[in-house]
């Protein structure tokens, strides 16, 4: 699995610096007023919930920014499933630094583990099929890198980071172009003129739109079924008849995702994984 430090270093550094400044401002005056400079301690991070862990590396990097004397020891790895009450990390060093880094490191862990845990539910449900669970661009602004890292920790697939990596034709583009055929033709003409080799996907919302796009389907990377009722997705897959790959998104839950996968789609996109994950919570406990 990709490591946090293998991602764009300047982006990760900027995120950590912004997060620490957001929390500490120009100094943690409570900690500085109460905790002696020379106090040493060990702290433990304990998961309050069962789930999938993500964010341990970035939590460790937070403490490197706080104080290089602090050691962060993970007891599990990003992507591991844990039980409620399980200790996932020990942190040792100056007590001031342990306390000052507490909230920022926990905040990263809560969100990232929430994403990984939710996406793992979907991944587990479609095991044994040929369907891949993917993320989307429905991420918190500036946090897409870590949101996508968490998706991968949960077993999901990240197809592209930004819209510069592929063409995805939506209803807005179709309206502007005057129809599906016109939009697709414009997209491929642009790629040819710019000498680009990028995948092209098209979102459709109705069977009529599928029929309109079928003449172009063999040139597409995928047709994206948006909001199709699960009961009719197999009919949509049959209509596309293997001319291109099929993705489903919208109206998908852990309860129906297996049926959708067995209908024959290649990808299932879960925007909820990054736009509204339920956080995994943690306890930060300092040993005397």
ChimeraX commands (.cxc) that place a marker at each C-alpha (Angstrom):
marker #1 position 0.00,0.00,0.00 radius 0.5
marker #1 position 1.18,3.55,-0.70 radius 0.5
marker #1 position 2.89,5.19,2.24 radius 0.5
marker #1 position 2.04,8.73,3.27 radius 0.5
marker #1 position 5.66,9.82,2.85 radius 0.5
marker #1 position 5.60,8.55,-0.74 radius 0.5
marker #1 position 2.84,11.03,-1.56 radius 0.5
marker #1 position 3.65,14.60,-2.51 radius 0.5
marker #1 position 5.89,15.62,0.38 radius 0.5
marker #1 position 5.20,19.35,0.18 radius 0.5
marker #1 position 1.43,18.74,0.24 radius 0.5
marker #1 position 1.61,16.52,3.33 radius 0.5
marker #1 position 3.93,19.00,5.05 radius 0.5
marker #1 position 1.61,21.90,4.30 radius 0.5
marker #1 position -1.41,20.01,5.62 radius 0.5
marker #1 position 0.32,19.19,8.89 radius 0.5
marker #1 position 1.63,22.71,9.34 radius 0.5
marker #1 position -1.82,24.20,8.67 radius 0.5
marker #1 position -3.51,21.74,11.00 radius 0.5
marker #1 position -1.07,22.44,13.83 radius 0.5
marker #1 position -1.35,26.20,13.42 radius 0.5
marker #1 position -5.14,25.88,13.35 radius 0.5
marker #1 position -5.08,24.08,16.71 radius 0.5
marker #1 position -2.10,25.60,18.50 radius 0.5
marker #1 position -2.07,29.08,17.00 radius 0.5
marker #1 position 0.94,30.92,18.41 radius 0.5
marker #1 position 1.30,28.54,21.35 radius 0.5
marker #1 position -0.57,26.20,23.69 radius 0.5
marker #1 position -0.73,28.55,26.64 radius 0.5
marker #1 position -2.51,26.01,28.86 radius 0.5
marker #1 position 0.19,23.36,28.43 radius 0.5
marker #1 position 3.00,25.91,28.73 radius 0.5
marker #1 position 1.56,27.29,31.96 radius 0.5
marker #1 position 1.08,23.94,33.68 radius 0.5
marker #1 position 3.44,21.22,32.35 radius 0.5
marker #1 position 7.18,21.53,33.15 radius 0.5
marker #1 position 9.54,21.64,30.18 radius 0.5
marker #1 position 11.49,18.58,31.38 radius 0.5
marker #1 position 8.51,16.28,32.07 radius 0.5
marker #1 position 8.64,13.00,30.13 radius 0.5
marker #1 position 5.76,10.57,29.66 radius 0.5
marker #1 position 4.28,7.83,27.52 radius 0.5
marker #1 position 0.84,8.14,25.94 radius 0.5
marker #1 position -1.37,5.53,24.32 radius 0.5
marker #1 position -3.93,5.89,21.54 radius 0.5
marker #1 position -6.85,3.52,22.02 radius 0.5
marker #1 position -9.63,2.91,19.51 radius 0.5
marker #1 position -13.10,3.41,20.96 radius 0.5
marker #1 position -14.72,1.66,17.99 radius 0.5
marker #1 position -14.23,-1.42,15.88 radius 0.5
marker #1 position -13.06,-0.35,12.44 radius 0.5
marker #1 position -10.22,-0.08,9.96 radius 0.5
marker #1 position -7.27,2.10,10.88 radius 0.5
marker #1 position -5.87,4.75,8.56 radius 0.5
marker #1 position -3.74,7.77,9.37 radius 0.5
marker #1 position -1.08,6.31,11.66 radius 0.5
marker #1 position 1.73,7.55,9.48 radius 0.5
marker #1 position 0.41,11.08,9.31 radius 0.5
marker #1 position -0.24,11.02,13.08 radius 0.5
marker #1 position 3.41,10.06,13.55 radius 0.5
marker #1 position 4.51,12.87,11.25 radius 0.5
marker #1 position 2.50,15.33,13.34 radius 0.5
marker #1 position 4.68,14.45,16.33 radius 0.5
marker #1 position 7.85,14.82,14.29 radius 0.5
marker #1 position 6.78,18.39,13.60 radius 0.5
marker #1 position 5.98,18.97,17.27 radius 0.5
marker #1 position 9.24,17.65,18.75 radius 0.5
marker #1 position 11.90,15.43,17.21 radius 0.5
marker #1 position 12.50,13.89,20.66 radius 0.5
marker #1 position 9.07,12.21,20.53 radius 0.5
marker #1 position 8.88,8.62,19.32 radius 0.5
marker #1 position 5.65,7.34,17.79 radius 0.5
marker #1 position 5.32,3.53,17.79 radius 0.5
marker #1 position 2.43,1.98,15.86 radius 0.5
marker #1 position 1.09,-1.34,17.13 radius 0.5
marker #1 position -1.00,-1.92,13.97 radius 0.5
marker #1 position -0.66,-0.81,10.35 radius 0.5
marker #1 position -2.79,1.42,8.18 radius 0.5
marker #1 position -5.43,-0.86,6.68 radius 0.5
marker #1 position -5.62,-3.19,9.70 radius 0.5
marker #1 position -8.97,-3.95,11.32 radius 0.5
marker #1 position -9.13,-3.31,15.07 radius 0.5
marker #1 position -11.56,-3.95,17.89 radius 0.5
marker #1 position -13.04,-1.47,20.32 radius 0.5
marker #1 position -10.63,-0.93,23.22 radius 0.5
marker #1 position -7.56,-1.94,21.22 radius 0.5
marker #1 position -4.40,0.14,21.66 radius 0.5
marker #1 position -3.04,1.18,18.28 radius 0.5
marker #1 position 0.02,3.29,19.19 radius 0.5
marker #1 position 2.40,4.31,21.97 radius 0.5
marker #1 position 3.99,7.77,22.04 radius 0.5
marker #1 position 6.94,8.65,24.25 radius 0.5
marker #1 position 8.76,11.91,24.88 radius 0.5
marker #1 position 8.35,15.34,26.44 radius 0.5
marker #1 position 4.87,15.58,27.93 radius 0.5
marker #1 position 4.33,19.07,26.55 radius 0.5
marker #1 position 4.78,17.79,23.01 radius 0.5
marker #1 position 2.57,14.75,23.60 radius 0.5
marker #1 position -0.31,16.95,24.73 radius 0.5
marker #1 position 0.23,19.61,22.04 radius 0.5
marker #1 position 0.09,17.05,19.23 radius 0.5
marker #1 position -2.83,15.11,20.67 radius 0.5
marker #1 position -5.81,16.77,18.98 radius 0.5
marker #1 position -4.27,17.17,15.53 radius 0.5
marker #1 position -3.06,13.58,15.36 radius 0.5
marker #1 position -6.40,12.25,16.65 radius 0.5
marker #1 position -8.34,14.41,14.16 radius 0.5
marker #1 position -6.45,12.93,11.22 radius 0.5
marker #1 position -6.94,9.41,12.60 radius 0.5
marker #1 position -10.68,9.88,13.18 radius 0.5
marker #1 position -11.48,11.04,9.66 radius 0.5
marker #1 position -9.13,8.72,7.82 radius 0.5
marker #1 position -10.16,5.66,9.82 radius 0.5
marker #1 position -13.81,6.55,9.27 radius 0.5
marker #1 position -13.26,6.59,5.51 radius 0.5
marker #1 position -11.28,3.34,5.56 radius 0.5
marker #1 position -13.89,1.62,7.73 radius 0.5
marker #1 position -16.82,2.62,5.53 radius 0.5
marker #1 position -15.15,1.66,2.27 radius 0.5
marker #1 position -14.10,-1.70,3.78 radius 0.5
marker #1 position -17.78,-2.53,4.35 radius 0.5
marker #1 position -18.42,-2.21,0.62 radius 0.5
marker #1 position -15.23,-4.03,-0.35 radius 0.5
marker #1 position -16.12,-6.96,1.89 radius 0.5
marker #1 position -19.65,-7.15,0.49 radius 0.5
marker #1 position -18.46,-7.54,-3.13 radius 0.5
marker #1 position -15.72,-10.10,-2.48 radius 0.5
marker #1 position -15.77,-12.86,-5.05 radius 0.5
marker #1 position -17.13,-10.62,-7.81 radius 0.5
marker #1 position -15.18,-8.78,-10.50 radius 0.5
marker #1 position -16.36,-5.40,-9.24 radius 0.5
marker #1 position -14.02,-2.80,-7.78 radius 0.5
marker #1 position -15.13,-0.23,-5.20 radius 0.5
marker #1 position -13.87,3.24,-6.09 radius 0.5
marker #1 position -13.62,6.65,-4.52 radius 0.5
marker #1 position -14.75,9.95,-6.01 radius 0.5
marker #1 position -13.85,13.64,-5.98 radius 0.5
marker #1 position -16.41,14.28,-3.21 radius 0.5
marker #1 position -13.65,15.11,-0.74 radius 0.5
marker #1 position -12.95,17.91,1.72 radius 0.5
marker #1 position -11.11,20.71,-0.13 radius 0.5
marker #1 position -7.33,20.43,0.35 radius 0.5
marker #1 position -7.70,16.99,1.98 radius 0.5
marker #1 position -8.14,14.85,-1.14 radius 0.5
marker #1 position -4.68,13.32,-0.83 radius 0.5
marker #1 position -5.30,11.92,2.64 radius 0.5
marker #1 position -8.93,11.08,1.87 radius 0.5
marker #1 position -7.80,8.98,-1.09 radius 0.5
marker #1 position -5.02,7.42,0.98 radius 0.5
marker #1 position -7.68,6.34,3.49 radius 0.5
marker #1 position -9.82,4.90,0.68 radius 0.5
marker #1 position -6.93,2.73,-0.42 radius 0.5
marker #1 position -6.24,1.68,3.17 radius 0.5
marker #1 position -9.81,0.40,3.28 radius 0.5
marker #1 position -9.30,-1.60,0.10 radius 0.5
marker #1 position -10.90,0.83,-2.33 radius 0.5
marker #1 position -9.59,1.98,-5.69 radius 0.5
marker #1 position -8.70,5.56,-6.61 radius 0.5
marker #1 position -9.04,5.98,-10.37 radius 0.5
marker #1 position -7.87,9.58,-10.63 radius 0.5
marker #1 position -6.84,12.34,-8.29 radius 0.5
marker #1 position -8.20,15.29,-10.27 radius 0.5
marker #1 position -10.18,16.10,-13.36 radius 0.5
marker #1 position -6.99,16.68,-15.37 radius 0.5
marker #1 position -6.42,12.92,-15.46 radius 0.5
marker #1 position -9.55,11.91,-17.37 radius 0.5
marker #1 position -12.52,13.32,-19.25 radius 0.5
marker #1 position -15.83,12.75,-17.49 radius 0.5
marker #1 position -18.81,14.08,-19.46 radius 0.5
marker #1 position -21.71,15.09,-17.20 radius 0.5
marker #1 position -25.17,16.51,-17.86 radius 0.5
marker #1 position -23.70,20.03,-17.77 radius 0.5
marker #1 position -21.31,19.21,-20.62 radius 0.5
marker #1 position -24.05,17.49,-22.62 radius 0.5
marker #1 position -26.30,20.54,-22.26 radius 0.5
marker #1 position -23.52,22.88,-23.36 radius 0.5
marker #1 position -22.62,20.69,-26.36 radius 0.5
marker #1 position -26.19,20.15,-27.51 radius 0.5
marker #1 position -26.33,16.41,-26.94 radius 0.5
marker #1 position -24.38,13.31,-26.01 radius 0.5
marker #1 position -22.96,12.66,-29.47 radius 0.5
marker #1 position -21.76,16.23,-29.79 radius 0.5
marker #1 position -20.14,16.15,-26.34 radius 0.5
marker #1 position -18.29,12.91,-27.04 radius 0.5
marker #1 position -17.13,14.09,-30.44 radius 0.5
marker #1 position -15.84,17.35,-28.97 radius 0.5
marker #1 position -14.00,15.46,-26.23 radius 0.5
marker #1 position -12.19,13.13,-28.63 radius 0.5
marker #1 position -11.41,15.97,-31.02 radius 0.5
marker #1 position -9.84,17.88,-28.13 radius 0.5
marker #1 position -7.70,14.88,-27.12 radius 0.5
marker #1 position -6.56,14.42,-30.70 radius 0.5
marker #1 position -5.65,18.09,-31.15 radius 0.5
marker #1 position -3.81,18.21,-27.83 radius 0.5
marker #1 position -2.13,14.84,-28.50 radius 0.5
marker #1 position -3.42,13.51,-25.18 radius 0.5
marker #1 position -4.19,9.92,-24.29 radius 0.5
marker #1 position -6.80,10.18,-21.56 radius 0.5
marker #1 position -9.75,7.91,-20.69 radius 0.5
marker #1 position -13.24,9.22,-21.44 radius 0.5
marker #1 position -16.28,8.43,-19.32 radius 0.5
marker #1 position -19.89,9.52,-19.73 radius 0.5
marker #1 position -22.54,9.87,-17.04 radius 0.5
marker #1 position -26.06,8.75,-17.91 radius 0.5
marker #1 position -29.26,8.99,-15.88 radius 0.5
marker #1 position -31.84,7.21,-18.09 radius 0.5
marker #1 position -32.15,4.35,-20.56 radius 0.5
marker #1 position -32.77,6.87,-23.34 radius 0.5
marker #1 position -29.39,8.40,-22.62 radius 0.5
marker #1 position -27.77,4.96,-22.75 radius 0.5
marker #1 position -29.29,4.40,-26.18 radius 0.5
marker #1 position -28.04,7.79,-27.33 radius 0.5
marker #1 position -24.47,7.00,-26.32 radius 0.5
marker #1 position -24.26,3.39,-27.54 radius 0.5
marker #1 position -22.84,4.28,-30.96 radius 0.5
marker #1 position -19.84,5.78,-29.19 radius 0.5
marker #1 position -19.53,3.19,-26.43 radius 0.5
marker #1 position -16.63,1.23,-27.89 radius 0.5
marker #1 position -14.45,4.37,-27.73 radius 0.5
marker #1 position -15.28,5.10,-24.10 radius 0.5
marker #1 position -13.46,3.96,-20.99 radius 0.5
marker #1 position -16.76,3.57,-19.17 radius 0.5
marker #1 position -20.42,4.53,-18.98 radius 0.5
marker #1 position -21.42,5.74,-15.53 radius 0.5
marker #1 position -24.94,4.83,-14.38 radius 0.5
marker #1 position -25.98,7.63,-12.02 radius 0.5
marker #1 position -28.84,6.97,-9.62 radius 0.5
marker #1 position -30.18,3.93,-11.46 radius 0.5
marker #1 position -32.42,1.80,-9.22 radius 0.5
marker #1 position -30.54,-1.35,-8.28 radius 0.5
marker #1 position -33.33,-3.48,-9.73 radius 0.5
marker #1 position -32.72,-2.22,-13.29 radius 0.5
marker #1 position -28.92,-1.98,-13.36 radius 0.5
marker #1 position -28.66,-5.48,-14.85 radius 0.5
marker #1 position -30.88,-4.31,-17.72 radius 0.5
marker #1 position -28.58,-1.35,-18.28 radius 0.5
marker #1 position -25.54,-3.63,-18.32 radius 0.5
marker #1 position -27.29,-5.87,-20.86 radius 0.5
marker #1 position -28.10,-2.86,-23.05 radius 0.5
marker #1 position -24.44,-1.76,-23.06 radius 0.5
marker #1 position -23.60,-5.34,-24.05 radius 0.5
marker #1 position -19.90,-5.30,-23.22 radius 0.5
marker #1 position -19.06,-2.39,-25.53 radius 0.5
marker #1 position -17.34,-0.63,-22.66 radius 0.5
marker #1 position -16.95,-0.86,-18.91 radius 0.5
marker #1 position -19.83,0.10,-16.64 radius 0.5
marker #1 position -19.77,2.01,-13.37 radius 0.5
marker #1 position -22.67,2.48,-10.96 radius 0.5
marker #1 position -23.03,5.28,-8.44 radius 0.5
marker #1 position -25.85,6.73,-6.34 radius 0.5
marker #1 position -28.52,4.93,-4.29 radius 0.5
marker #1 position -25.94,2.35,-3.22 radius 0.5
marker #1 position -25.71,0.99,0.32 radius 0.5
marker #1 position -23.89,-1.91,1.96 radius 0.5
marker #1 position -27.20,-3.80,1.80 radius 0.5
marker #1 position -27.63,-3.61,-1.98 radius 0.5
marker #1 position -24.04,-3.30,-3.21 radius 0.5
marker #1 position -23.69,-7.08,-3.64 radius 0.5
marker #1 position -26.70,-7.24,-5.94 radius 0.5
marker #1 position -25.33,-4.34,-8.00 radius 0.5
marker #1 position -21.94,-6.03,-8.31 radius 0.5
marker #1 position -23.56,-9.28,-9.40 radius 0.5
marker #1 position -25.48,-7.34,-12.08 radius 0.5
marker #1 position -22.17,-7.12,-13.90 radius 0.5
marker #1 position -20.83,-3.59,-13.32 radius 0.5
marker #1 position -17.07,-3.17,-13.32 radius 0.5
marker #1 position -16.93,-0.33,-10.81 radius 0.5
marker #1 position -19.09,0.97,-7.98 radius 0.5
marker #1 position -18.32,4.50,-6.83 radius 0.5
marker #1 position -19.14,5.45,-3.24 radius 0.5
marker #1 position -19.10,9.25,-2.77 radius 0.5
marker #1 position -20.42,8.86,0.79 radius 0.5
marker #1 position -17.09,7.35,1.84 radius 0.5
marker #1 position -15.44,10.76,1.68 radius 0.5
marker #1 position -18.29,13.27,1.87 radius 0.5
marker #1 position -19.95,11.88,5.01 radius 0.5
marker #1 position -17.98,9.13,6.75 radius 0.5
marker #1 position -18.73,8.31,10.37 radius 0.5
marker #1 position -15.59,9.01,12.37 radius 0.5
marker #1 position -13.80,6.29,14.30 radius 0.5
marker #1 position -13.11,7.80,17.73 radius 0.5
marker #1 position -10.04,7.36,19.91 radius 0.5
marker #1 position -8.94,7.86,23.51 radius 0.5
marker #1 position -5.58,9.48,24.21 radius 0.5
marker #1 position -4.30,8.27,27.59 radius 0.5
marker #1 position -1.09,9.44,29.30 radius 0.5
marker #1 position 0.68,7.01,31.61 radius 0.5
marker #1 position 1.89,8.36,34.95 radius 0.5
marker link #1:1,2 radius 0.2
marker link #1:2,3 radius 0.2
marker link #1:3,4 radius 0.2
marker link #1:4,5 radius 0.2
marker link #1:5,6 radius 0.2
marker link #1:6,7 radius 0.2
marker link #1:7,8 radius 0.2
marker link #1:8,9 radius 0.2
marker link #1:9,10 radius 0.2
marker link #1:10,11 radius 0.2
marker link #1:11,12 radius 0.2
marker link #1:12,13 radius 0.2
marker link #1:13,14 radius 0.2
marker link #1:14,15 radius 0.2
marker link #1:15,16 radius 0.2
marker link #1:16,17 radius 0.2
marker link #1:17,18 radius 0.2
marker link #1:18,19 radius 0.2
marker link #1:19,20 radius 0.2
marker link #1:20,21 radius 0.2
marker link #1:21,22 radius 0.2
marker link #1:22,23 radius 0.2
marker link #1:23,24 radius 0.2
marker link #1:24,25 radius 0.2
marker link #1:25,26 radius 0.2
marker link #1:26,27 radius 0.2
marker link #1:27,28 radius 0.2
marker link #1:28,29 radius 0.2
marker link #1:29,30 radius 0.2
marker link #1:30,31 radius 0.2
marker link #1:31,32 radius 0.2
marker link #1:32,33 radius 0.2
marker link #1:33,34 radius 0.2
marker link #1:34,35 radius 0.2
marker link #1:35,36 radius 0.2
marker link #1:36,37 radius 0.2
marker link #1:37,38 radius 0.2
marker link #1:38,39 radius 0.2
marker link #1:39,40 radius 0.2
marker link #1:40,41 radius 0.2
marker link #1:41,42 radius 0.2
marker link #1:42,43 radius 0.2
marker link #1:43,44 radius 0.2
marker link #1:44,45 radius 0.2
marker link #1:45,46 radius 0.2
marker link #1:46,47 radius 0.2
marker link #1:47,48 radius 0.2
marker link #1:48,49 radius 0.2
marker link #1:49,50 radius 0.2
marker link #1:50,51 radius 0.2
marker link #1:51,52 radius 0.2
marker link #1:52,53 radius 0.2
marker link #1:53,54 radius 0.2
marker link #1:54,55 radius 0.2
marker link #1:55,56 radius 0.2
marker link #1:56,57 radius 0.2
marker link #1:57,58 radius 0.2
marker link #1:58,59 radius 0.2
marker link #1:59,60 radius 0.2
marker link #1:60,61 radius 0.2
marker link #1:61,62 radius 0.2
marker link #1:62,63 radius 0.2
marker link #1:63,64 radius 0.2
marker link #1:64,65 radius 0.2
marker link #1:65,66 radius 0.2
marker link #1:66,67 radius 0.2
marker link #1:67,68 radius 0.2
marker link #1:68,69 radius 0.2
marker link #1:69,70 radius 0.2
marker link #1:70,71 radius 0.2
marker link #1:71,72 radius 0.2
marker link #1:72,73 radius 0.2
marker link #1:73,74 radius 0.2
marker link #1:74,75 radius 0.2
marker link #1:75,76 radius 0.2
marker link #1:76,77 radius 0.2
marker link #1:77,78 radius 0.2
marker link #1:78,79 radius 0.2
marker link #1:79,80 radius 0.2
marker link #1:80,81 radius 0.2
marker link #1:81,82 radius 0.2
marker link #1:82,83 radius 0.2
marker link #1:83,84 radius 0.2
marker link #1:84,85 radius 0.2
marker link #1:85,86 radius 0.2
marker link #1:86,87 radius 0.2
marker link #1:87,88 radius 0.2
marker link #1:88,89 radius 0.2
marker link #1:89,90 radius 0.2
marker link #1:90,91 radius 0.2
marker link #1:91,92 radius 0.2
marker link #1:92,93 radius 0.2
marker link #1:93,94 radius 0.2
marker link #1:94,95 radius 0.2
marker link #1:95,96 radius 0.2
marker link #1:96,97 radius 0.2
marker link #1:97,98 radius 0.2
marker link #1:98,99 radius 0.2
marker link #1:99,100 radius 0.2
marker link #1:100,101 radius 0.2
marker link #1:101,102 radius 0.2
marker link #1:102,103 radius 0.2
marker link #1:103,104 radius 0.2
marker link #1:104,105 radius 0.2
marker link #1:105,106 radius 0.2
marker link #1:106,107 radius 0.2
marker link #1:107,108 radius 0.2
marker link #1:108,109 radius 0.2
marker link #1:109,110 radius 0.2
marker link #1:110,111 radius 0.2
marker link #1:111,112 radius 0.2
marker link #1:112,113 radius 0.2
marker link #1:113,114 radius 0.2
marker link #1:114,115 radius 0.2
marker link #1:115,116 radius 0.2
marker link #1:116,117 radius 0.2
marker link #1:117,118 radius 0.2
marker link #1:118,119 radius 0.2
marker link #1:119,120 radius 0.2
marker link #1:120,121 radius 0.2
marker link #1:121,122 radius 0.2
marker link #1:122,123 radius 0.2
marker link #1:123,124 radius 0.2
marker link #1:124,125 radius 0.2
marker link #1:125,126 radius 0.2
marker link #1:126,127 radius 0.2
marker link #1:127,128 radius 0.2
marker link #1:128,129 radius 0.2
marker link #1:129,130 radius 0.2
marker link #1:130,131 radius 0.2
marker link #1:131,132 radius 0.2
marker link #1:132,133 radius 0.2
marker link #1:133,134 radius 0.2
marker link #1:134,135 radius 0.2
marker link #1:135,136 radius 0.2
marker link #1:136,137 radius 0.2
marker link #1:137,138 radius 0.2
marker link #1:138,139 radius 0.2
marker link #1:139,140 radius 0.2
marker link #1:140,141 radius 0.2
marker link #1:141,142 radius 0.2
marker link #1:142,143 radius 0.2
marker link #1:143,144 radius 0.2
marker link #1:144,145 radius 0.2
marker link #1:145,146 radius 0.2
marker link #1:146,147 radius 0.2
marker link #1:147,148 radius 0.2
marker link #1:148,149 radius 0.2
marker link #1:149,150 radius 0.2
marker link #1:150,151 radius 0.2
marker link #1:151,152 radius 0.2
marker link #1:152,153 radius 0.2
marker link #1:153,154 radius 0.2
marker link #1:154,155 radius 0.2
marker link #1:155,156 radius 0.2
marker link #1:156,157 radius 0.2
marker link #1:157,158 radius 0.2
marker link #1:158,159 radius 0.2
marker link #1:159,160 radius 0.2
marker link #1:160,161 radius 0.2
marker link #1:161,162 radius 0.2
marker link #1:162,163 radius 0.2
marker link #1:163,164 radius 0.2
marker link #1:164,165 radius 0.2
marker link #1:165,166 radius 0.2
marker link #1:166,167 radius 0.2
marker link #1:167,168 radius 0.2
marker link #1:168,169 radius 0.2
marker link #1:169,170 radius 0.2
marker link #1:170,171 radius 0.2
marker link #1:171,172 radius 0.2
marker link #1:172,173 radius 0.2
marker link #1:173,174 radius 0.2
marker link #1:174,175 radius 0.2
marker link #1:175,176 radius 0.2
marker link #1:176,177 radius 0.2
marker link #1:177,178 radius 0.2
marker link #1:178,179 radius 0.2
marker link #1:179,180 radius 0.2
marker link #1:180,181 radius 0.2
marker link #1:181,182 radius 0.2
marker link #1:182,183 radius 0.2
marker link #1:183,184 radius 0.2
marker link #1:184,185 radius 0.2
marker link #1:185,186 radius 0.2
marker link #1:186,187 radius 0.2
marker link #1:187,188 radius 0.2
marker link #1:188,189 radius 0.2
marker link #1:189,190 radius 0.2
marker link #1:190,191 radius 0.2
marker link #1:191,192 radius 0.2
marker link #1:192,193 radius 0.2
marker link #1:193,194 radius 0.2
marker link #1:194,195 radius 0.2
marker link #1:195,196 radius 0.2
marker link #1:196,197 radius 0.2
marker link #1:197,198 radius 0.2
marker link #1:198,199 radius 0.2
marker link #1:199,200 radius 0.2
marker link #1:200,201 radius 0.2
marker link #1:201,202 radius 0.2
marker link #1:202,203 radius 0.2
marker link #1:203,204 radius 0.2
marker link #1:204,205 radius 0.2
marker link #1:205,206 radius 0.2
marker link #1:206,207 radius 0.2
marker link #1:207,208 radius 0.2
marker link #1:208,209 radius 0.2
marker link #1:209,210 radius 0.2
marker link #1:210,211 radius 0.2
marker link #1:211,212 radius 0.2
marker link #1:212,213 radius 0.2
marker link #1:213,214 radius 0.2
marker link #1:214,215 radius 0.2
marker link #1:215,216 radius 0.2
marker link #1:216,217 radius 0.2
marker link #1:217,218 radius 0.2
marker link #1:218,219 radius 0.2
marker link #1:219,220 radius 0.2
marker link #1:220,221 radius 0.2
marker link #1:221,222 radius 0.2
marker link #1:222,223 radius 0.2
marker link #1:223,224 radius 0.2
marker link #1:224,225 radius 0.2
marker link #1:225,226 radius 0.2
marker link #1:226,227 radius 0.2
marker link #1:227,228 radius 0.2
marker link #1:228,229 radius 0.2
marker link #1:229,230 radius 0.2
marker link #1:230,231 radius 0.2
marker link #1:231,232 radius 0.2
marker link #1:232,233 radius 0.2
marker link #1:233,234 radius 0.2
marker link #1:234,235 radius 0.2
marker link #1:235,236 radius 0.2
marker link #1:236,237 radius 0.2
marker link #1:237,238 radius 0.2
marker link #1:238,239 radius 0.2
marker link #1:239,240 radius 0.2
marker link #1:240,241 radius 0.2
marker link #1:241,242 radius 0.2
marker link #1:242,243 radius 0.2
marker link #1:243,244 radius 0.2
marker link #1:244,245 radius 0.2
marker link #1:245,246 radius 0.2
marker link #1:246,247 radius 0.2
marker link #1:247,248 radius 0.2
marker link #1:248,249 radius 0.2
marker link #1:249,250 radius 0.2
marker link #1:250,251 radius 0.2
marker link #1:251,252 radius 0.2
marker link #1:252,253 radius 0.2
marker link #1:253,254 radius 0.2
marker link #1:254,255 radius 0.2
marker link #1:255,256 radius 0.2
marker link #1:256,257 radius 0.2
marker link #1:257,258 radius 0.2
marker link #1:258,259 radius 0.2
marker link #1:259,260 radius 0.2
marker link #1:260,261 radius 0.2
marker link #1:261,262 radius 0.2
marker link #1:262,263 radius 0.2
marker link #1:263,264 radius 0.2
marker link #1:264,265 radius 0.2
marker link #1:265,266 radius 0.2
marker link #1:266,267 radius 0.2
marker link #1:267,268 radius 0.2
marker link #1:268,269 radius 0.2
marker link #1:269,270 radius 0.2
marker link #1:270,271 radius 0.2
marker link #1:271,272 radius 0.2
marker link #1:272,273 radius 0.2
marker link #1:273,274 radius 0.2
marker link #1:274,275 radius 0.2
marker link #1:275,276 radius 0.2
marker link #1:276,277 radius 0.2
marker link #1:277,278 radius 0.2
marker link #1:278,279 radius 0.2
marker link #1:279,280 radius 0.2
marker link #1:280,281 radius 0.2
marker link #1:281,282 radius 0.2
marker link #1:282,283 radius 0.2
marker link #1:283,284 radius 0.2
marker link #1:284,285 radius 0.2
marker link #1:285,286 radius 0.2
marker link #1:286,287 radius 0.2
marker link #1:287,288 radius 0.2
view
